[in-house]
Amino acid sequence: MRINRYVALATGMSRRAADKAIIDNRVAIDGKRAEAGSTVIASQIVTLDNRVITPPVSTTTILLHKPKGYVCSRNGQGSKTIYDLLPKELHDLKPVGRLDKDSSGLLLLTNDGDLAHELTHPSRKKVKVYEIMLDKPLQPLHRQMIQDFGVQLDDGSSRFSVERIDEGSEKKWRITMHEGRNRQIRRTFAALGYTVIALHRTQFGNFLLNQLEAATYRTA
């Protein structure tokens, strides 16, 4: 097995993060620094930061309905974290595609590095769907700008689909996108003079939130 896949499976980190750990000399095979492209056989001992790691016998993936007000980290620094909602036996799972503290909805957690890689690698272009509420009605010109031309942000152009949720409201919209830069939706609307006052994710790849209640989870 290639070393980056081994590390990803053993830790739940993405393949990209595993590659970086190898490049940063944090990974060793039988006490020797691992090289990018190295392979691992069953009899060898792999360590990350001098700690032995082994892939799980089986993988676990859950869907969590994250409420607003929870952060996607282990150390909330005074805030509630998503791990406060989970039993201890699931605390080794890592989030795939984070939601910020003020956002809610579908959050995947897994120890399956291959799945994390499949869902987050930019080349896979996995669909993400959100429902948002703006502080004021969205102007037709601004909607067209976002969909047809994109809005220029510090880290590049931001473009995604914007569909009305409620025919009687110009504040409620469904966003469909195939990328997920940090706070991209909020920053896009802010650049046009709007504030996103609610953001709720309902789909990530083939995974759907459906009727899962807030603060609860189910096995994927």
PyMOL commands that place a pseudoatom at each C-alpha (Angstrom):
pseudoatom trace, name=CA, resn=MET, resi=1, chain=A, elem=C, hetatm=0, pos=[0.000, 0.000, 0.000]
pseudoatom trace, name=CA, resn=ARG, resi=2, chain=A, elem=C, hetatm=0, pos=[1.319, 3.472, -0.845]
pseudoatom trace, name=CA, resn=ILE, resi=3, chain=A, elem=C, hetatm=0, pos=[2.383, 5.425, 2.219]
pseudoatom trace, name=CA, resn=ASN, resi=4, chain=A, elem=C, hetatm=0, pos=[0.042, 8.372, 1.679]
pseudoatom trace, name=CA, resn=ARG, resi=5, chain=A, elem=C, hetatm=0, pos=[-2.975, 6.067, 1.468]
pseudoatom trace, name=CA, resn=TYR, resi=6, chain=A, elem=C, hetatm=0, pos=[-1.788, 4.180, 4.557]
pseudoatom trace, name=CA, resn=VAL, resi=7, chain=A, elem=C, hetatm=0, pos=[-1.483, 7.414, 6.559]
pseudoatom trace, name=CA, resn=ALA, resi=8, chain=A, elem=C, hetatm=0, pos=[-4.857, 8.652, 5.330]
pseudoatom trace, name=CA, resn=LEU, resi=9, chain=A, elem=C, hetatm=0, pos=[-6.584, 5.411, 6.289]
pseudoatom trace, name=CA, resn=ALA, resi=10, chain=A, elem=C, hetatm=0, pos=[-4.839, 5.268, 9.667]
pseudoatom trace, name=CA, resn=THR, resi=11, chain=A, elem=C, hetatm=0, pos=[-5.592, 8.855, 10.676]
pseudoatom trace, name=CA, resn=GLY, resi=12, chain=A, elem=C, hetatm=0, pos=[-8.717, 9.881, 8.783]
pseudoatom trace, name=CA, resn=MET, resi=13, chain=A, elem=C, hetatm=0, pos=[-6.859, 12.843, 7.273]
pseudoatom trace, name=CA, resn=SER, resi=14, chain=A, elem=C, hetatm=0, pos=[-7.219, 13.641, 3.588]
pseudoatom trace, name=CA, resn=ARG, resi=15, chain=A, elem=C, hetatm=0, pos=[-4.743, 12.227, 1.065]
pseudoatom trace, name=CA, resn=ARG, resi=16, chain=A, elem=C, hetatm=0, pos=[-3.457, 15.751, 0.499]
pseudoatom trace, name=CA, resn=ALA, resi=17, chain=A, elem=C, hetatm=0, pos=[-2.832, 16.241, 4.227]
pseudoatom trace, name=CA, resn=ALA, resi=18, chain=A, elem=C, hetatm=0, pos=[-1.085, 12.861, 4.348]
pseudoatom trace, name=CA, resn=ASP, resi=19, chain=A, elem=C, hetatm=0, pos=[1.182, 13.899, 1.481]
pseudoatom trace, name=CA, resn=LYS, resi=20, chain=A, elem=C, hetatm=0, pos=[2.086, 17.081, 3.350]
pseudoatom trace, name=CA, resn=ALA, resi=21, chain=A, elem=C, hetatm=0, pos=[2.864, 15.131, 6.533]
pseudoatom trace, name=CA, resn=ILE, resi=22, chain=A, elem=C, hetatm=0, pos=[5.259, 12.939, 4.526]
pseudoatom trace, name=CA, resn=ILE, resi=23, chain=A, elem=C, hetatm=0, pos=[6.920, 15.945, 2.884]
pseudoatom trace, name=CA, resn=ASP, resi=24, chain=A, elem=C, hetatm=0, pos=[7.284, 17.573, 6.308]
pseudoatom trace, name=CA, resn=ASN, resi=25, chain=A, elem=C, hetatm=0, pos=[9.227, 14.476, 7.534]
pseudoatom trace, name=CA, resn=ARG, resi=26, chain=A, elem=C, hetatm=0, pos=[6.586, 13.581, 10.121]
pseudoatom trace, name=CA, resn=VAL, resi=27, chain=A, elem=C, hetatm=0, pos=[6.149, 10.008, 8.826]
pseudoatom trace, name=CA, resn=ALA, resi=28, chain=A, elem=C, hetatm=0, pos=[8.578, 7.111, 9.256]
pseudoatom trace, name=CA, resn=ILE, resi=29, chain=A, elem=C, hetatm=0, pos=[8.578, 3.465, 8.140]
pseudoatom trace, name=CA, resn=ASP, resi=30, chain=A, elem=C, hetatm=0, pos=[10.507, 1.146, 10.471]
pseudoatom trace, name=CA, resn=GLY, resi=31, chain=A, elem=C, hetatm=0, pos=[12.216, 4.182, 11.965]
pseudoatom trace, name=CA, resn=LYS, resi=32, chain=A, elem=C, hetatm=0, pos=[13.365, 5.637, 8.653]
pseudoatom trace, name=CA, resn=ARG, resi=33, chain=A, elem=C, hetatm=0, pos=[11.923, 8.789, 7.116]
pseudoatom trace, name=CA, resn=ALA, resi=34, chain=A, elem=C, hetatm=0, pos=[9.233, 7.945, 4.594]
pseudoatom trace, name=CA, resn=GLU, resi=35, chain=A, elem=C, hetatm=0, pos=[9.596, 9.134, 1.014]
pseudoatom trace, name=CA, resn=ALA, resi=36, chain=A, elem=C, hetatm=0, pos=[6.735, 10.254, -1.199]
pseudoatom trace, name=CA, resn=GLY, resi=37, chain=A, elem=C, hetatm=0, pos=[5.693, 7.187, -3.192]
pseudoatom trace, name=CA, resn=SER, resi=38, chain=A, elem=C, hetatm=0, pos=[7.027, 4.677, -0.643]
pseudoatom trace, name=CA, resn=THR, resi=39, chain=A, elem=C, hetatm=0, pos=[5.047, 1.485, -0.142]
pseudoatom trace, name=CA, resn=VAL, resi=40, chain=A, elem=C, hetatm=0, pos=[4.190, -0.247, 3.122]
pseudoatom trace, name=CA, resn=ILE, resi=41, chain=A, elem=C, hetatm=0, pos=[3.790, -3.972, 3.772]
pseudoatom trace, name=CA, resn=ALA, resi=42, chain=A, elem=C, hetatm=0, pos=[1.916, -5.559, 6.679]
pseudoatom trace, name=CA, resn=SER, resi=43, chain=A, elem=C, hetatm=0, pos=[5.026, -6.377, 8.732]
pseudoatom trace, name=CA, resn=GLN, resi=44, chain=A, elem=C, hetatm=0, pos=[6.324, -2.789, 8.771]
pseudoatom trace, name=CA, resn=ILE, resi=45, chain=A, elem=C, hetatm=0, pos=[5.741, -0.219, 11.518]
pseudoatom trace, name=CA, resn=VAL, resi=46, chain=A, elem=C, hetatm=0, pos=[4.599, 3.244, 10.470]
pseudoatom trace, name=CA, resn=THR, resi=47, chain=A, elem=C, hetatm=0, pos=[4.762, 6.248, 12.789]
pseudoatom trace, name=CA, resn=LEU, resi=48, chain=A, elem=C, hetatm=0, pos=[3.371, 9.771, 12.548]
pseudoatom trace, name=CA, resn=ASP, resi=49, chain=A, elem=C, hetatm=0, pos=[5.068, 12.271, 14.836]
pseudoatom trace, name=CA, resn=ASN, resi=50, chain=A, elem=C, hetatm=0, pos=[6.758, 9.277, 16.558]
pseudoatom trace, name=CA, resn=ARG, resi=51, chain=A, elem=C, hetatm=0, pos=[3.400, 7.633, 17.302]
pseudoatom trace, name=CA, resn=VAL, resi=52, chain=A, elem=C, hetatm=0, pos=[2.584, 4.228, 15.770]
pseudoatom trace, name=CA, resn=ILE, resi=53, chain=A, elem=C, hetatm=0, pos=[-0.411, 4.365, 13.429]
pseudoatom trace, name=CA, resn=THR, resi=54, chain=A, elem=C, hetatm=0, pos=[-2.369, 1.526, 11.847]
pseudoatom trace, name=CA, resn=PRO, resi=55, chain=A, elem=C, hetatm=0, pos=[-5.394, 1.612, 9.540]
pseudoatom trace, name=CA, resn=PRO, resi=56, chain=A, elem=C, hetatm=0, pos=[-8.669, 0.585, 11.206]
pseudoatom trace, name=CA, resn=VAL, resi=57, chain=A, elem=C, hetatm=0, pos=[-9.992, -2.893, 10.539]
pseudoatom trace, name=CA, resn=SER, resi=58, chain=A, elem=C, hetatm=0, pos=[-13.209, -1.245, 9.373]
pseudoatom trace, name=CA, resn=THR, resi=59, chain=A, elem=C, hetatm=0, pos=[-14.131, 2.356, 8.587]
pseudoatom trace, name=CA, resn=THR, resi=60, chain=A, elem=C, hetatm=0, pos=[-16.896, 4.467, 10.067]
pseudoatom trace, name=CA, resn=THR, resi=61, chain=A, elem=C, hetatm=0, pos=[-18.669, 7.422, 8.496]
pseudoatom trace, name=CA, resn=ILE, resi=62, chain=A, elem=C, hetatm=0, pos=[-21.494, 9.377, 10.091]
pseudoatom trace, name=CA, resn=LEU, resi=63, chain=A, elem=C, hetatm=0, pos=[-23.765, 12.229, 9.054]
pseudoatom trace, name=CA, resn=LEU, resi=64, chain=A, elem=C, hetatm=0, pos=[-24.211, 14.871, 11.741]
pseudoatom trace, name=CA, resn=HIS, resi=65, chain=A, elem=C, hetatm=0, pos=[-26.803, 17.639, 11.683]
pseudoatom trace, name=CA, resn=LYS, resi=66, chain=A, elem=C, hetatm=0, pos=[-24.595, 20.408, 13.064]
pseudoatom trace, name=CA, resn=PRO, resi=67, chain=A, elem=C, hetatm=0, pos=[-26.512, 23.139, 14.867]
pseudoatom trace, name=CA, resn=LYS, resi=68, chain=A, elem=C, hetatm=0, pos=[-25.488, 26.781, 14.710]
pseudoatom trace, name=CA, resn=GLY, resi=69, chain=A, elem=C, hetatm=0, pos=[-23.095, 27.736, 17.497]
pseudoatom trace, name=CA, resn=TYR, resi=70, chain=A, elem=C, hetatm=0, pos=[-20.832, 24.666, 17.380]
pseudoatom trace, name=CA, resn=VAL, resi=71, chain=A, elem=C, hetatm=0, pos=[-17.287, 24.658, 16.007]
pseudoatom trace, name=CA, resn=CYS, resi=72, chain=A, elem=C, hetatm=0, pos=[-15.741, 21.836, 13.968]
pseudoatom trace, name=CA, resn=SER, resi=73, chain=A, elem=C, hetatm=0, pos=[-12.680, 21.276, 16.142]
pseudoatom trace, name=CA, resn=ARG, resi=74, chain=A, elem=C, hetatm=0, pos=[-11.681, 19.434, 19.289]
pseudoatom trace, name=CA, resn=ASN, resi=75, chain=A, elem=C, hetatm=0, pos=[-10.679, 22.583, 21.152]
pseudoatom trace, name=CA, resn=GLY, resi=76, chain=A, elem=C, hetatm=0, pos=[-13.535, 25.029, 21.047]
pseudoatom trace, name=CA, resn=GLN, resi=77, chain=A, elem=C, hetatm=0, pos=[-11.575, 27.674, 23.000]
pseudoatom trace, name=CA, resn=GLY, resi=78, chain=A, elem=C, hetatm=0, pos=[-14.690, 28.413, 25.024]
pseudoatom trace, name=CA, resn=SER, resi=79, chain=A, elem=C, hetatm=0, pos=[-17.208, 27.439, 22.335]
pseudoatom trace, name=CA, resn=LYS, resi=80, chain=A, elem=C, hetatm=0, pos=[-19.202, 24.234, 22.077]
pseudoatom trace, name=CA, resn=THR, resi=81, chain=A, elem=C, hetatm=0, pos=[-17.729, 21.714, 19.634]
pseudoatom trace, name=CA, resn=ILE, resi=82, chain=A, elem=C, hetatm=0, pos=[-19.304, 19.065, 17.434]
pseudoatom trace, name=CA, resn=TYR, resi=83, chain=A, elem=C, hetatm=0, pos=[-17.673, 16.406, 19.633]
pseudoatom trace, name=CA, resn=ASP, resi=84, chain=A, elem=C, hetatm=0, pos=[-19.940, 17.512, 22.479]
pseudoatom trace, name=CA, resn=LEU, resi=85, chain=A, elem=C, hetatm=0, pos=[-22.752, 15.981, 20.400]
pseudoatom trace, name=CA, resn=LEU, resi=86, chain=A, elem=C, hetatm=0, pos=[-21.060, 12.604, 19.890]
pseudoatom trace, name=CA, resn=PRO, resi=87, chain=A, elem=C, hetatm=0, pos=[-20.293, 9.623, 22.152]
pseudoatom trace, name=CA, resn=LYS, resi=88, chain=A, elem=C, hetatm=0, pos=[-16.630, 9.104, 23.036]
pseudoatom trace, name=CA, resn=GLU, resi=89, chain=A, elem=C, hetatm=0, pos=[-16.281, 6.115, 20.712]
pseudoatom trace, name=CA, resn=LEU, resi=90, chain=A, elem=C, hetatm=0, pos=[-16.801, 8.473, 17.748]
pseudoatom trace, name=CA, resn=HIS, resi=91, chain=A, elem=C, hetatm=0, pos=[-14.341, 11.159, 18.848]
pseudoatom trace, name=CA, resn=ASP, resi=92, chain=A, elem=C, hetatm=0, pos=[-11.606, 9.772, 16.584]
pseudoatom trace, name=CA, resn=LEU, resi=93, chain=A, elem=C, hetatm=0, pos=[-13.674, 10.637, 13.514]
pseudoatom trace, name=CA, resn=LYS, resi=94, chain=A, elem=C, hetatm=0, pos=[-12.651, 13.767, 11.638]
pseudoatom trace, name=CA, resn=PRO, resi=95, chain=A, elem=C, hetatm=0, pos=[-14.903, 16.242, 9.810]
pseudoatom trace, name=CA, resn=VAL, resi=96, chain=A, elem=C, hetatm=0, pos=[-14.868, 16.301, 6.018]
pseudoatom trace, name=CA, resn=GLY, resi=97, chain=A, elem=C, hetatm=0, pos=[-15.503, 19.796, 4.723]
pseudoatom trace, name=CA, resn=ARG, resi=98, chain=A, elem=C, hetatm=0, pos=[-16.082, 22.040, 7.718]
pseudoatom trace, name=CA, resn=LEU, resi=99, chain=A, elem=C, hetatm=0, pos=[-18.959, 24.357, 8.548]
pseudoatom trace, name=CA, resn=ASP, resi=100, chain=A, elem=C, hetatm=0, pos=[-18.180, 27.566, 10.410]
pseudoatom trace, name=CA, resn=LYS, resi=101, chain=A, elem=C, hetatm=0, pos=[-19.601, 28.271, 13.850]
pseudoatom trace, name=CA, resn=ASP, resi=102, chain=A, elem=C, hetatm=0, pos=[-22.511, 30.327, 12.524]
pseudoatom trace, name=CA, resn=SER, resi=103, chain=A, elem=C, hetatm=0, pos=[-23.562, 27.713, 9.947]
pseudoatom trace, name=CA, resn=SER, resi=104, chain=A, elem=C, hetatm=0, pos=[-25.685, 24.596, 10.335]
pseudoatom trace, name=CA, resn=GLY, resi=105, chain=A, elem=C, hetatm=0, pos=[-26.607, 21.442, 8.467]
pseudoatom trace, name=CA, resn=LEU, resi=106, chain=A, elem=C, hetatm=0, pos=[-24.938, 18.378, 7.029]
pseudoatom trace, name=CA, resn=LEU, resi=107, chain=A, elem=C, hetatm=0, pos=[-21.470, 17.534, 8.325]
pseudoatom trace, name=CA, resn=LEU, resi=108, chain=A, elem=C, hetatm=0, pos=[-19.677, 14.282, 7.490]
pseudoatom trace, name=CA, resn=LEU, resi=109, chain=A, elem=C, hetatm=0, pos=[-17.211, 12.727, 9.927]
pseudoatom trace, name=CA, resn=THR, resi=110, chain=A, elem=C, hetatm=0, pos=[-15.103, 9.693, 9.036]
pseudoatom trace, name=CA, resn=ASN, resi=111, chain=A, elem=C, hetatm=0, pos=[-11.927, 7.702, 9.622]
pseudoatom trace, name=CA, resn=ASP, resi=112, chain=A, elem=C, hetatm=0, pos=[-11.908, 6.709, 5.944]
pseudoatom trace, name=CA, resn=GLY, resi=113, chain=A, elem=C, hetatm=0, pos=[-9.096, 8.671, 4.326]
pseudoatom trace, name=CA, resn=ASP, resi=114, chain=A, elem=C, hetatm=0, pos=[-10.045, 7.522, 0.837]
pseudoatom trace, name=CA, resn=LEU, resi=115, chain=A, elem=C, hetatm=0, pos=[-13.572, 8.863, 1.260]
pseudoatom trace, name=CA, resn=ALA, resi=116, chain=A, elem=C, hetatm=0, pos=[-12.269, 12.154, 2.643]
pseudoatom trace, name=CA, resn=HIS, resi=117, chain=A, elem=C, hetatm=0, pos=[-9.971, 12.476, -0.371]
pseudoatom trace, name=CA, resn=GLU, resi=118, chain=A, elem=C, hetatm=0, pos=[-12.770, 11.648, -2.802]
pseudoatom trace, name=CA, resn=LEU, resi=119, chain=A, elem=C, hetatm=0, pos=[-15.067, 14.277, -1.309]
pseudoatom trace, name=CA, resn=THR, resi=120, chain=A, elem=C, hetatm=0, pos=[-12.595, 17.122, -0.851]
pseudoatom trace, name=CA, resn=HIS, resi=121, chain=A, elem=C, hetatm=0, pos=[-10.104, 16.936, -3.710]
pseudoatom trace, name=CA, resn=PRO, resi=122, chain=A, elem=C, hetatm=0, pos=[-10.808, 19.857, -6.093]
pseudoatom trace, name=CA, resn=SER, resi=123, chain=A, elem=C, hetatm=0, pos=[-10.609, 17.605, -9.151]
pseudoatom trace, name=CA, resn=ARG, resi=124, chain=A, elem=C, hetatm=0, pos=[-13.626, 15.601, -7.960]
pseudoatom trace, name=CA, resn=LYS, resi=125, chain=A, elem=C, hetatm=0, pos=[-15.892, 18.688, -7.981]
pseudoatom trace, name=CA, resn=LYS, resi=126, chain=A, elem=C, hetatm=0, pos=[-18.410, 17.191, -5.570]
pseudoatom trace, name=CA, resn=VAL, resi=127, chain=A, elem=C, hetatm=0, pos=[-21.711, 19.051, -5.417]
pseudoatom trace, name=CA, resn=LYS, resi=128, chain=A, elem=C, hetatm=0, pos=[-22.585, 20.989, -2.260]
pseudoatom trace, name=CA, resn=VAL, resi=129, chain=A, elem=C, hetatm=0, pos=[-26.034, 22.469, -1.666]
pseudoatom trace, name=CA, resn=TYR, resi=130, chain=A, elem=C, hetatm=0, pos=[-26.875, 25.177, 0.873]
pseudoatom trace, name=CA, resn=GLU, resi=131, chain=A, elem=C, hetatm=0, pos=[-29.956, 27.142, 1.869]
pseudoatom trace, name=CA, resn=ILE, resi=132, chain=A, elem=C, hetatm=0, pos=[-29.253, 30.728, 2.870]
pseudoatom trace, name=CA, resn=MET, resi=133, chain=A, elem=C, hetatm=0, pos=[-31.046, 33.780, 4.212]
pseudoatom trace, name=CA, resn=LEU, resi=134, chain=A, elem=C, hetatm=0, pos=[-29.828, 37.260, 3.302]
pseudoatom trace, name=CA, resn=ASP, resi=135, chain=A, elem=C, hetatm=0, pos=[-30.304, 40.434, 5.303]
pseudoatom trace, name=CA, resn=LYS, resi=136, chain=A, elem=C, hetatm=0, pos=[-32.036, 42.122, 2.341]
pseudoatom trace, name=CA, resn=PRO, resi=137, chain=A, elem=C, hetatm=0, pos=[-33.530, 41.145, -1.034]
pseudoatom trace, name=CA, resn=LEU, resi=138, chain=A, elem=C, hetatm=0, pos=[-31.024, 39.954, -3.634]
pseudoatom trace, name=CA, resn=GLN, resi=139, chain=A, elem=C, hetatm=0, pos=[-31.012, 42.221, -6.665]
pseudoatom trace, name=CA, resn=PRO, resi=140, chain=A, elem=C, hetatm=0, pos=[-31.451, 40.473, -10.056]
pseudoatom trace, name=CA, resn=LEU, resi=141, chain=A, elem=C, hetatm=0, pos=[-28.232, 42.052, -11.362]
pseudoatom trace, name=CA, resn=HIS, resi=142, chain=A, elem=C, hetatm=0, pos=[-26.243, 40.674, -8.435]
pseudoatom trace, name=CA, resn=ARG, resi=143, chain=A, elem=C, hetatm=0, pos=[-27.763, 37.227, -8.911]
pseudoatom trace, name=CA, resn=GLN, resi=144, chain=A, elem=C, hetatm=0, pos=[-26.732, 37.314, -12.564]
pseudoatom trace, name=CA, resn=MET, resi=145, chain=A, elem=C, hetatm=0, pos=[-23.234, 38.460, -11.658]
pseudoatom trace, name=CA, resn=ILE, resi=146, chain=A, elem=C, hetatm=0, pos=[-22.741, 35.522, -9.272]
pseudoatom trace, name=CA, resn=GLN, resi=147, chain=A, elem=C, hetatm=0, pos=[-24.125, 32.911, -11.672]
pseudoatom trace, name=CA, resn=ASP, resi=148, chain=A, elem=C, hetatm=0, pos=[-22.828, 34.119, -15.035]
pseudoatom trace, name=CA, resn=PHE, resi=149, chain=A, elem=C, hetatm=0, pos=[-19.617, 36.024, -14.392]
pseudoatom trace, name=CA, resn=GLY, resi=150, chain=A, elem=C, hetatm=0, pos=[-18.530, 35.305, -10.820]
pseudoatom trace, name=CA, resn=VAL, resi=151, chain=A, elem=C, hetatm=0, pos=[-17.530, 37.732, -8.084]
pseudoatom trace, name=CA, resn=GLN, resi=152, chain=A, elem=C, hetatm=0, pos=[-13.840, 38.485, -7.645]
pseudoatom trace, name=CA, resn=LEU, resi=153, chain=A, elem=C, hetatm=0, pos=[-12.515, 37.645, -4.166]
pseudoatom trace, name=CA, resn=ASP, resi=154, chain=A, elem=C, hetatm=0, pos=[-9.014, 37.777, -2.711]
pseudoatom trace, name=CA, resn=ASP, resi=155, chain=A, elem=C, hetatm=0, pos=[-8.476, 34.106, -3.602]
pseudoatom trace, name=CA, resn=GLY, resi=156, chain=A, elem=C, hetatm=0, pos=[-10.036, 34.180, -7.066]
pseudoatom trace, name=CA, resn=SER, resi=157, chain=A, elem=C, hetatm=0, pos=[-13.383, 34.370, -8.787]
pseudoatom trace, name=CA, resn=SER, resi=158, chain=A, elem=C, hetatm=0, pos=[-16.409, 32.918, -6.984]
pseudoatom trace, name=CA, resn=ARG, resi=159, chain=A, elem=C, hetatm=0, pos=[-19.235, 31.554, -9.096]
pseudoatom trace, name=CA, resn=PHE, resi=160, chain=A, elem=C, hetatm=0, pos=[-22.165, 29.303, -8.182]
pseudoatom trace, name=CA, resn=SER, resi=161, chain=A, elem=C, hetatm=0, pos=[-25.840, 28.617, -8.880]
pseudoatom trace, name=CA, resn=VAL, resi=162, chain=A, elem=C, hetatm=0, pos=[-28.443, 30.727, -7.050]
pseudoatom trace, name=CA, resn=GLU, resi=163, chain=A, elem=C, hetatm=0, pos=[-32.058, 29.512, -7.018]
pseudoatom trace, name=CA, resn=ARG, resi=164, chain=A, elem=C, hetatm=0, pos=[-35.041, 31.010, -5.249]
pseudoatom trace, name=CA, resn=ILE, resi=165, chain=A, elem=C, hetatm=0, pos=[-36.440, 28.810, -2.460]
pseudoatom trace, name=CA, resn=ASP, resi=166, chain=A, elem=C, hetatm=0, pos=[-39.613, 30.784, -1.764]
pseudoatom trace, name=CA, resn=GLU, resi=167, chain=A, elem=C, hetatm=0, pos=[-41.366, 32.592, -4.620]
pseudoatom trace, name=CA, resn=GLY, resi=168, chain=A, elem=C, hetatm=0, pos=[-42.587, 35.132, -2.108]
pseudoatom trace, name=CA, resn=SER, resi=169, chain=A, elem=C, hetatm=0, pos=[-39.123, 36.041, -0.816]
pseudoatom trace, name=CA, resn=GLU, resi=170, chain=A, elem=C, hetatm=0, pos=[-36.028, 37.558, -2.395]
pseudoatom trace, name=CA, resn=LYS, resi=171, chain=A, elem=C, hetatm=0, pos=[-34.006, 36.819, 0.748]
pseudoatom trace, name=CA, resn=LYS, resi=172, chain=A, elem=C, hetatm=0, pos=[-34.130, 32.995, 0.755]
pseudoatom trace, name=CA, resn=TRP, resi=173, chain=A, elem=C, hetatm=0, pos=[-31.946, 31.206, -1.797]
pseudoatom trace, name=CA, resn=ARG, resi=174, chain=A, elem=C, hetatm=0, pos=[-30.564, 27.766, -2.590]
pseudoatom trace, name=CA, resn=ILE, resi=175, chain=A, elem=C, hetatm=0, pos=[-26.868, 27.711, -3.461]
pseudoatom trace, name=CA, resn=THR, resi=176, chain=A, elem=C, hetatm=0, pos=[-25.327, 24.886, -5.512]
pseudoatom trace, name=CA, resn=MET, resi=177, chain=A, elem=C, hetatm=0, pos=[-21.571, 24.792, -5.926]
pseudoatom trace, name=CA, resn=HIS, resi=178, chain=A, elem=C, hetatm=0, pos=[-18.714, 22.408, -6.752]
pseudoatom trace, name=CA, resn=GLU, resi=179, chain=A, elem=C, hetatm=0, pos=[-15.964, 23.979, -4.685]
pseudoatom trace, name=CA, resn=GLY, resi=180, chain=A, elem=C, hetatm=0, pos=[-15.720, 25.054, -1.085]
pseudoatom trace, name=CA, resn=ARG, resi=181, chain=A, elem=C, hetatm=0, pos=[-13.206, 27.736, -0.228]
pseudoatom trace, name=CA, resn=ASN, resi=182, chain=A, elem=C, hetatm=0, pos=[-13.172, 29.148, 3.292]
pseudoatom trace, name=CA, resn=ARG, resi=183, chain=A, elem=C, hetatm=0, pos=[-16.412, 31.080, 3.963]
pseudoatom trace, name=CA, resn=GLN, resi=184, chain=A, elem=C, hetatm=0, pos=[-16.826, 31.447, 0.202]
pseudoatom trace, name=CA, resn=ILE, resi=185, chain=A, elem=C, hetatm=0, pos=[-20.592, 32.001, 0.171]
pseudoatom trace, name=CA, resn=ARG, resi=186, chain=A, elem=C, hetatm=0, pos=[-20.474, 34.586, 2.951]
pseudoatom trace, name=CA, resn=ARG, resi=187, chain=A, elem=C, hetatm=0, pos=[-17.557, 36.421, 1.346]
pseudoatom trace, name=CA, resn=THR, resi=188, chain=A, elem=C, hetatm=0, pos=[-19.202, 36.428, -2.087]
pseudoatom trace, name=CA, resn=PHE, resi=189, chain=A, elem=C, hetatm=0, pos=[-22.371, 38.096, -0.859]
pseudoatom trace, name=CA, resn=ALA, resi=190, chain=A, elem=C, hetatm=0, pos=[-20.417, 40.444, 1.411]
pseudoatom trace, name=CA, resn=ALA, resi=191, chain=A, elem=C, hetatm=0, pos=[-18.501, 41.668, -1.637]
pseudoatom trace, name=CA, resn=LEU, resi=192, chain=A, elem=C, hetatm=0, pos=[-21.850, 42.753, -3.096]
pseudoatom trace, name=CA, resn=GLY, resi=193, chain=A, elem=C, hetatm=0, pos=[-23.073, 44.431, 0.086]
pseudoatom trace, name=CA, resn=TYR, resi=194, chain=A, elem=C, hetatm=0, pos=[-25.123, 41.630, 1.673]
pseudoatom trace, name=CA, resn=THR, resi=195, chain=A, elem=C, hetatm=0, pos=[-24.850, 39.753, 4.951]
pseudoatom trace, name=CA, resn=VAL, resi=196, chain=A, elem=C, hetatm=0, pos=[-25.668, 36.035, 5.079]
pseudoatom trace, name=CA, resn=ILE, resi=197, chain=A, elem=C, hetatm=0, pos=[-27.648, 35.738, 8.307]
pseudoatom trace, name=CA, resn=ALA, resi=198, chain=A, elem=C, hetatm=0, pos=[-28.309, 31.995, 7.994]
pseudoatom trace, name=CA, resn=LEU, resi=199, chain=A, elem=C, hetatm=0, pos=[-26.439, 29.274, 6.097]
pseudoatom trace, name=CA, resn=HIS, resi=200, chain=A, elem=C, hetatm=0, pos=[-27.562, 25.637, 6.145]
pseudoatom trace, name=CA, resn=ARG, resi=201, chain=A, elem=C, hetatm=0, pos=[-25.965, 22.756, 4.179]
pseudoatom trace, name=CA, resn=THR, resi=202, chain=A, elem=C, hetatm=0, pos=[-28.349, 20.071, 2.905]
pseudoatom trace, name=CA, resn=GLN, resi=203, chain=A, elem=C, hetatm=0, pos=[-26.140, 18.017, 0.551]
pseudoatom trace, name=CA, resn=PHE, resi=204, chain=A, elem=C, hetatm=0, pos=[-22.479, 17.055, 0.153]
pseudoatom trace, name=CA, resn=GLY, resi=205, chain=A, elem=C, hetatm=0, pos=[-21.718, 14.762, -2.786]
pseudoatom trace, name=CA, resn=ASN, resi=206, chain=A, elem=C, hetatm=0, pos=[-24.208, 11.898, -2.655]
pseudoatom trace, name=CA, resn=PHE, resi=207, chain=A, elem=C, hetatm=0, pos=[-24.939, 12.440, 1.044]
pseudoatom trace, name=CA, resn=LEU, resi=208, chain=A, elem=C, hetatm=0, pos=[-28.218, 14.165, 1.974]
pseudoatom trace, name=CA, resn=LEU, resi=209, chain=A, elem=C, hetatm=0, pos=[-29.333, 15.656, 5.278]
pseudoatom trace, name=CA, resn=ASN, resi=210, chain=A, elem=C, hetatm=0, pos=[-33.002, 14.791, 4.649]
pseudoatom trace, name=CA, resn=GLN, resi=211, chain=A, elem=C, hetatm=0, pos=[-35.020, 14.736, 7.897]
pseudoatom trace, name=CA, resn=LEU, resi=212, chain=A, elem=C, hetatm=0, pos=[-32.139, 14.229, 10.322]
pseudoatom trace, name=CA, resn=GLU, resi=213, chain=A, elem=C, hetatm=0, pos=[-32.906, 16.314, 13.405]
pseudoatom trace, name=CA, resn=ALA, resi=214, chain=A, elem=C, hetatm=0, pos=[-30.551, 19.030, 14.633]
pseudoatom trace, name=CA, resn=ALA, resi=215, chain=A, elem=C, hetatm=0, pos=[-27.795, 17.850, 17.027]
pseudoatom trace, name=CA, resn=THR, resi=216, chain=A, elem=C, hetatm=0, pos=[-28.302, 14.186, 16.042]
pseudoatom trace, name=CA, resn=TYR, resi=217, chain=A, elem=C, hetatm=0, pos=[-26.335, 11.844, 13.766]
pseudoatom trace, name=CA, resn=ARG, resi=218, chain=A, elem=C, hetatm=0, pos=[-26.728, 8.635, 11.793]
pseudoatom trace, name=CA, resn=THR, resi=219, chain=A, elem=C, hetatm=0, pos=[-24.378, 6.168, 10.172]
pseudoatom trace, name=CA, resn=ALA, resi=220, chain=A, elem=C, hetatm=0, pos=[-23.790, 6.895, 6.499]
for i in range(1, 220): cmd.bond("trace and resi %d" % i, "trace and resi %d" % (i + 1))
show_as sticks, trace
zoom trace
